[in-house]
Amino acid sequence: MGVEMYNKKDLISVIVPVYNIKEYLERCVDSILAQTWENLEILLVDDGSFDGTELLADELGKRDGRIRVFHKENGGSSSARNLGIREARGAYLGFVDSDDYIEPFMYERLYRAIKETGMPVAQGGRREIDERGNFLPDICIPPKEQVVYNGKDFMRELLLHKGDCSFCTKLTDVSLFKGRETGRCVLSGDRNKEQSACEAYCADTGEFPEGKLNEDFHVLVRMLPEIEGIVSVPERVYNVFYKSGSNTRTGSEANFSRVYGDNVDNADMVTELVREYYPELEKTALRFGLYQRLDYMLHIPIGGMKKENRQYVEIVRYLKKNRAEICRNRELAKKEKLYLLLFSMMPATIRKVHWFVRSRR
């Protein structure tokens, strides 16, 4: 079914956070301008670049009237996205990272899936590509045919690390990001946060939490109980570009505390949410929390395994407390159970052994 069967007047707003990415920005923008869905606008949100990217963004804005450029002080990707959301004029929102690029049929295909199913969100498959153009192993495998997930089923996919939480692979009805104040607040893993801080971080305003990594997961899991579902198409529409030295994508040791610490906090947040909305998934959520803690323990620098590291101490305490759950949880692999039990008993020793084995490969 061709796109002519649908309302060509629907405007799609594509938000691109931009920060010191001069080498790849033009490729990203060109891939959006090449879309078969022509009724779109591109919002380039410069997040305080200082390497000439800010000048390139202005130059690109002069080339095509569909591009609008905004400059702001550096505040992170979420801050840039949130500005773009507030300025967007479209009926649907897309997000593209400035070093990635998309296939020319992406938004037409996702728009068609939304209209065919009535779902407010559509997502496509993705490719992982390195600097030499090599395809990397799939992080998320797209379905063989178009499928609709209800909120509970998609939540389960996410908790089993099968679903794609990225908003970059999705097209989303703008109403899910604007005017979504419901007054619900799900506390994060830190139970000692002041309520005002919780509201700033967790309030359902439809914005991305600023100062956090894996912010897409945070927003999506809070969105799922409020929507009918998500339609997923089999086509690979988005290309994730892995630039060497990218901390947020490689999870480097220098970026350890943010990447893995935020993942544990998100696991606690989603566990609370599941208890409220999808209690039948509570065992799956517990498995997710254990897995995220295992990931933390497998990557924490040995020098960080000290009693002064509050999150590390709390994770070890959590593993000790949940040894029985580790043993009986059917959704944990045997190797995962073994590692978790060992980390609950002698964490520093197991981390050193793991580091030694990996360094010898």
Steps between C-alpha positions, in 0.01 A plus 500: 500500500655830395541809711252679274224313683569704811488863606805666347426809707619331821828666593779290652747683724846341516707613799879475476711589807834637379827526692852519353419258218611700197642198316169310487222757529455565128461128426233478769306801372523391136350161589201675658454741210502199264184356659222393267268666753565860399272678747746517785705748695844449651581662831877521548558578867860607552591418859785746542738373231835677465685307226326660201196273517291798605601684181429195284154469655423861402632434147280192464202702620549744213503222239147369561196676641395185683795534739472711814808555716509572872804581714514448875751462780635150547259289703516154346304307241180485706503876549541549125221253422267671745556837334422338166179348637383839621574662163365218279200578281432152368229245570769234543850506648815323391845513660834446328843511663731732309764236419241250374305494172171358381361320196303719254174308554514503881231751592265408217515137610447577868218745425328236288526246784340748743209565265449130424484400867384808687797474738656827624857370459672313218855367504733355240809283505854631532851423382813539711790629286862578592731765354622264227147424385487154654169372634521418870291234678134593542400645835131472414368259237196633310196274448464304177170673430309798633376438853307698762605477866273610781663682789553192715653292222738777396599551863587132519712531185692787659550317830640198312738726304324414175311823435640825367453790742656763272273778378732544203350194332145622564237742375280624784172689521587845634225476765714250691762770554286809539237548769561168680483628858332226704649572840647147530854470632694173511799530729842404369738265677614765748226495767662793684429754227296799604150502348581820311794328333281202419244725337768671292633163387186286479203726433303388198552808288601297196854638513826310521673496841800731485837395636424129453616238250265240347233768519299338219434195715385719788247687286375198306423273796301779666315557174399136441218479759337805341489385136317230309816353356794524260517371143835358390594461133761258364690748282833634628450874481764645734881480493682528833856622443763394754777755511813385685530662840126561540452461874124480498501217247799298613447528873869582555651477845533879512124524456425202723318662790246674278424221255468206736383694803213656304407157366463366854289802599281443195458135597369602843269756343350250255458238774279742693306583185447132416365431848239769445398433139620152397525288818510183292842616373649545847729195471621626164567843649695342785708312245561829320618666820735212577638504146569875515682454830705219349593730214609760756715250691663366184613848395569694818868602526663297776607824664134597534409196710526681832262564787504870409324409173143501624343348190753216492436418866122506446529268199703243693248519784215454250665190351548345843140568589370347176708181479186286516341699219817464293485122537133457413451765232439302181575795273865521608754288314711256704815703436327818615382328819851376573657841456235670711543252785878532489480879497273484806768307689840631388446792261853643483659160440257407222543841335879457499472152353258624233730790413802265478320254270380777269844661484654169386269464199 
